[in-house]
Amino acid sequence: MGMVAPRFAHTLAWDDLSPWPYVTGSAWLRTLGAANVVNREYFSGFVTTGAGRLNLMRGMTDDMTIGQRVAFYRQRRGMTQAVLAGLVARSEDWLRKVEHDVLPVDRLSVLRLLATALDISLGDLIGEPVLMAWADESGRRTVPALRVALMDHRQFLIAHQPAEPPRLDALAGEIAAQWEDYQNSRYARLTQRLPLLITDIQAACQHYGTGSDDGLRAHALAASAHQVATAFLTKLGEADLAAISATRGLAAAHTSGDNLMIGSLYRSVAHALVSIGEFEQAVALTRAAADHLEPGLGDATPEYLSVYGMLHLVGAVASSRREDRTDTTTFLSEADMAATRIGHDAIHLWTAFGPTNVAIHRVTAAMELGDVQVAVDLGPRVDTRALPVERRVRHAIEIARAFVRWNRADDALALLLEAETYAPEQVRYHRLSRLLVREMIRHPRPADRAIELAHRMGVRGTDPRRP
């Protein structure tokens, strides 16, 4: 018996879906060119642009806690605590505790209310500079190099073709390798290889055009390359850059005409929307994309069901961050039905979708809805050993978050330290794990292991060698 996608008032065609308020019309979505000549020096060491050296720091609030940032922006807006508390439907005492870090806030639904009331972006409130450590694998080229590749507007110019076009089979192999790096949380390798892949795949799209099978395949590959870039950037908290990557990936998917790739990239766009706090847009986009895929569910392949199911998991996260329990339950139920039809955990189209991933998202949704006890009870019972490293560690971070909120900081720290042994880069660079460790070291008597972990994360003032 086929599943029925959650219905909503208006059914949209692919070309009607505009994920960003400032992106309109399918003509723009179908524009994907490529750079003519790649200056490989852009991707070696500190990056320079036409305006000079790229600035890695984001401002004077970089070293502040979230509570301190709330106080900083409130004062800049000339608001009293009473006024801001009223705008977010909380008490003045609640806001005072938040600003003094007595009451930690990690639920994005609450942070978004504060950001909206202060007229700032969600990133302004929770963001911090992503200063990835230089390593043997990454060299001196990290996130700024990927930013340059994604922001290279030469791709939209008509210019000479490269002397030797990229081979599509080789590009497909490189994309698969980078998806494996992502799912195994090898961040240094990704920072080294992604910028060149993005540039090469754009060159392929320009060379092969759109009037041949090779051209359509090149754009499908471009969609996948931008999808892995989006997933990686979201993990690092680079929400705005992830949004750019997702939009370009969606443009390539539309040009390819591949319905599965289009559905998969709409999931990436929805994920990017969630990361910048646009929960309502993410829910609407997820519903529209799922509604478009619904007619194919009758004889759906495992790949089709995986894309459909993952769309609903993103919808569940977005709905939970809107504190909409009904929609959260509906999205999770649809995802569960898709997972049941597949019958096991799998990595079709790099989704890692199956019953276990649905269970992981139930825990995440519980935390976003404030159901900490549910997350504490359910989270440790989810067996993630058969899943990719990225999924296992993300779930461990979520359980650690639940433990911290349940006054079990020692258990939370033990989980993070265990996860660090097999995915050090994911633990050290993920926004949520960094937030939790910052909170742990603010305790009156922080554990030595927490201070040492904070130091490995690059948190300022936590060098255990200094008194």
N, C-alpha and C positions, 0 to 999 in steps of 0.2 A: 504494500500500500504506500503510495507516494506521500511525501510530506507537503504541507502547505506552508508557504512562507508567510510570516506575519504581514497582514495587509495594512495599508495606510491609504490616506485619502486620494492621492494622485499617483498614477503609475507613470514613470518617466522612462524615456528611451535613453540609451547610452549617451547620445549626443546632447541630451537635455541636461545631463548631470554636470553641474559646475561646482567642484568641491570648495573653491575659494571665493570669497566675496569679490575679489578683484580680478577673477578670471571668468570671462564670458565668451561664449561662442565656440563652436567646434573647430572653426578655422585655426584658432590659436592652438587648440589641443592637438591638432594634426601637424603642427609645425615642429619638426625635429631635424635639425641639420647636424653638421659636424665641423670641428675645427679643421682647417686645411693643414697647418703645420704645427706640430707639437714641439714646444720648447721644453725639453726635458729638464732644464734647469729650474723650471717652476716647481718641480717636485723633489728638489734636493736641498735640504736645509731650510733655513728661514725663508719664507716666501715673500717676494716683492711684487707689488702691483703698480699700475700706473700712478696711483696716489701715494706710493711709498711702501714701507714695510707694513705688513699686516699686523694689526694690534690684537694680541691674544686676550688682553684683559677687558673686562666689560664695565668697569666703573668702580666707584668708591664704596659700593656695598659688598664687594667680593668676599671680604673676610667676616661679614656679619652673619649671625644666625637668622633664621626666618623671622623669629620674633623681633629681633633688632631691625630687620628690614621693614617690617610692618610699622614699627615706631618711626623709623626714618622717613618713610613715604607719607605717613600720616601727618607728621610735623611739616613736611614740605608742602602738603596740601592745606595746611592751616587748620586741620581738624582737631577737635578735642577727642579724648577717648570715648566720651559719651556719644558724640556724633557718629563716629565710625562704628561703635558697637551697635547703635541703633540701625545703621544701614545694613548690617549683616544679621540683624535679629538676634543679637547676643547681649549679654549683660556687660556693663562697664568693668565689673570684676573679672569676667572671663577674658576680656581684651587685655586688661592689665597683666593677668597671668601669662597670656600668650607673649606679650611684648617683653616680659622679663624671663621668658623661657622656663617658667614654672609649669606651664601647660603646653606640651609639645603638640604641634599640628602637622600631620602628614597626610591627611585626607584631602585629595585634590578638589573635592567639591567645596570644602570650607575655604581652602586657599584661593579658589577661583572667586568666591564671594568677596573675599578681602581685596583681591586684585581688581575686580570690577568696581568696587566701591572707591578704591584709590585711583582708578583710571590708569592702571599700569598693566603690562602684560603678565601672564602667569610666570613667564621666564624671569621677569624682573624680581619676582618675589622668591622664587625657589632656585634660580640659576646660580651657577658658579663657573669660573673659567675651567674649561677642559684643557688642562696642561698635561698631556700624556707624556710619560717618561720616555726618553730616548732609549732605544734598545738595539741589540745587534740586528734584529729582524727588521725593525722599522727605520733604523738610522735616524737622521735628523729631519724626518718628514712625517708629520702626523696630521692632525685634523685640518690645519690651514691648507695643506696641499690638496686635500679633497675639496675644500671650499673653492679653491681656485679652479679645479677641474669642473665643478658643477656650475660655477658662475662665469665660465668662459663664453662670452657672447659671440665669439668668432664663429661658433657653430651655426649661427643664423645668417651668416654671410655667404653669398655665392662666390666661390673661389676655385682655384685649381685643385684637381683631384690629387690625392697623395700618389707618389710614384708607384707604390706597391700596396694595393688595398689589403686590409686585414682579412685573414681567412676565417670564415664563419665557424668552421669546425674547431679551430684553435680557440676562438673566442668563447664558444660554448663550453669547451673544456676548462678554460680559465674561470668562467662564471661558476661552474660546478665546484671548482676548487675553492673559490671564495665563499660560496655558500657553506661548504664544509668547514672553512675557517670560522665563519660566523657561528655555526651550530656547535663548534667546539671551543668557542670563546677565545679564539686566538686574535686578539685585537691588534697586536703589533704587526702581524702579517697583513691584516686588512688595511691598516693605515699605509702600509708600503705599497700594496698592490692595487687598491681601489682607484686611486687617482688616474693611473695609467689605463686601467680597464675602462673607466668612464670615457676617457679621451679616445681610446681605440674604438670603442663601440659607437661613439658619435661619428668617427671617421667612416666606419663601415656603413652607417645609415646614409651618410652623404654619398658615398661611392655607389652603393647598390640602388639607391632611390626607393621608390614605392611601386614601380611598375612591373616587378618580377617576383618570382617566388623567393629568390635570394634577398630581395629588398624587404619583403614581408617578414622573412626569418630574421633579418638583421634588426628590425624594429622589435620583434618579439624578444630577442636577446637583449636589446637595450632596455626593455621593460624589466626584465629579470635582473639586470645589472643594477639599475636604479632601485629596484626593490630591496636588494641586499644592502645597498648604501643607506637606504631609508631606515631599515631595521637597525643597522649599526649606529647610525647617528642618533636615533631615538634612544638607544641604550645609553649613549654618552650624555644625553640631555641637550643635544644640539637640535632643539625642536624646530627652529626656523629653517635651518639648513635641511633638516629631514623633510620639511614641507616642500621645499624647492625640489628636492630629489624625487619625492613621491609624485609631484605634479608632472615632472618631465617623464617619469616612468609611465604614468597614465597616458600621456600624449603618445608615447611610443607604442603602448599596448593598443590604443585606438587605431593607430596607423596599421598595425599588424593584422587587425581584424580577428584576432584570436580571442574568442569569448572567455575562455578560461583565464587567459592572461589578463584580460580586461577586468574580470571579476576579482582576480588576485590583486591587481594594482589598486582597485577601489578599496580593498581591505587595507592596503598600505596607506592610502590617502586618509581613510577614516582613522587609522592608528595615529597618523601625524596630526590630524585634527584633535584627537584626544590629548595628545602630548602638549598642545598649546592651549588647552582648556576650552575648545569649541565643541562641547559635548553634544549640544542639540544638533549641530550640523553633522557630527559624526553619526549620530543615531539615524537621522534622515537619510544620509548617504548610504549607510549600511542597509537600511530597509529597501531603498530603491534598487540597489545592486542585487540584493537577495531576491527581490521580486522579479527582476529580469532573469535570474537563473532558475527560478522556480519551475517553469515549464519543462525544463530538461531533467527534472528529478526522477521521472518515472523509470528511465533506463540509464540512470547516472552511473558513470564509472567511479572508482574510488578517488581518482583525481578530482572529478567534478564535486563529489561529496565533501572532499577535504576543503576545497575553496569555499563551498557553500557553508560548511560548518565553521570555518575560521572567520568568515564574515560575521556570523552570529556571535562568536566569542568576543570580537571587537565591539559589537553592539552591546553585549552584556557589560563589558567594562565601562563603556561610555554611559550606559543607563545607570549603572551603579554610582558613577561619579556625579550623576544628576540626582542621585538619591531617589530614583524611580524603581521601586521594588517590583512593580508589575511587569514593566518592560524587561527588567533584568531577568526575571524568572522566565519570561517568554523566549528571550534570546537563548538562554541556557538550555531550555527544553528543546528548542529546534536544533541546537548544536548537538545535544545528547542523542537525538533521533538520528542525525547524520552519522555520528560516531558509532552508534549501535548497528547501523546498516553496514558500515565498513567492518566492524567486528573486532578490530585490533588497532594498536598504535602503529602509525606508519609515517613516512616522510614524503608523501606524494607532493610534488611541486614545492619541496622544502618547507612544508607546513608543520610537520611533527604533530599532525592532527590525529585524534583518536580519543577513546574514553578517558585516558589519563590526563590529556591536556584539558578536557572539559572539567575534570575534577580540580585541576590546578586553578582554572578560572573561577570555579565556585568559591575557592578560598580567597582569591583576589577580590571578587565581588563582595564577599562577606566583610572583608576589611574595609572596603570603600563605603559600605553601608553602615559601618560602625558595629557590626556583629562580631566583636573580637572573640567572644567565647566560642562561637561557631567555628571561626578560623583556627583557634587553638585546639579544638577537639578534632576537626576534620583534617587540618593540614598535615600533621605528622603521620596520618594513616594512609596518605597517598604515596604509593610506591612509584617513584620516578626513575628507577634504575635502568629501564629499557629506553628511556628518552635521550635525546642529545644533551650534551653538557649544558648548553645554554638554558634549556627548559629546566633541568634539574637545579641549577644554581638560582635561577629566577624564583623558583618555588621555595628554595631554602631561604632566600632573602625575605620572601613574603611571610614565611613562618617566623623568622627572626623578628620581623616587624610586629607580628601578633604577640610573640613572647615579651617583647619590650613593653607593649601596651598592657600586658597581663602581669607586669612586675616580675618577669622572669628574665632579667637582663643577662644573667650568667648563661642561661640556656641559649639565648639569642647569640651571644658572643661565641659560644662553642659552635653553633651552626655556621656562623660566618667564617670562623677560622677553618672549619672542616672544608667548607666550599672553596676557600682560598687555596687549599692544597692542590686542587685540580682545575681551578679556573681563577687564578689570581687576578687577571686583568679585569674580568667581569665584576668581581667583588670590589676591587679598588676603584673602578671608574663609574659604577652604577650609582645614579642619583640617590636611590633609596638606601642602599647600604652605607653610603657616605653620611647621609642624614642620621641614620641610626647610630653610627659610631661616634659622630660628633656629639650626639645626645649622651652616649655612654660616658664619654670623657669629661662631661660637665658635672658628673656626680661628685659629691664631696670627696669620696675616696675611690677614684676610678681604678679598675683593675689594670695591672701592668700590661696584660696582654691586649687590652683595649687601647692603651696609649701606643703600644708598639704597632698595632694594626693601623691606627690613625696616622702614625708616622709613615708607614708604607703607602698609605693613601695620599700622602703629600699634604696632610692637614697642618697648617702652620702652627708652630709652637709646641709640637708634640715629639720632638727629638728626644728619645729616652736617654741619650748620652749626655744631655745637658741638664743641669739642676734646675 
